[in-house]
Amino acid sequence: MTTQTVQTIPLALNDGSRSSLDELGGKAVLVVNVASQCGFTPQYDALEALHEKYRVRGLQVIGVPCDQFGGQEPGSDGEIAEFCRKNFGVTFTLAAKADVNGPDAHPLYAALTKDGIEPIKWNFEKFLLNRDGVILARFASAVTPDSPELVAAVEAALAEQPA
């Protein structure tokens, strides 16, 4: 799969619409598999803060709800969206609930973990992509969105792209 293919992979959004990374603006993207009943769920606050701070400079945060790890995302897309809005004020893009590993993995995650890259280990793993869809960094679940290493990687990604 080529970089261009990553950019054009269809992405079903939480509201039922369809998009792709290209259609979301050709920006640097932080893709995060999320869950509402996980010990890492409070990271929604920091993800929203990151989104608010850097969206004007070209960062797109995409949360991909996934129920593959401990059944920690049992809700429907509507329930997930309501939970995120009500509890964390989430305004960043939420995809429709999807698998991130295995034979039914969303094509975006299949592309992100191809060529021997380790499968997703748990909720709230993060991939930072540049505007061309190239993976710049991957962060484990315990690395928070406000951690110095993640913020530095976002800053570097935004510095390499046009404003």
Buried (B, 14 or more C-beta within 10 A) or exposed (E): EEEEEBBEBEBBBBEEEEBEBBEBBBBBBBBBBBBBBBBBBEBBBBBBBBBBEBBEBBBBBBBBBBBBBEEBBEBEBEBBBEBBEEEBEBEBBBBBBBBBBEEEBBBBBBBBBEEEEEEBEBBBBBBBBBBBBEBBBBBEBEBBBBBEEBBEBBEBBBEEBEE
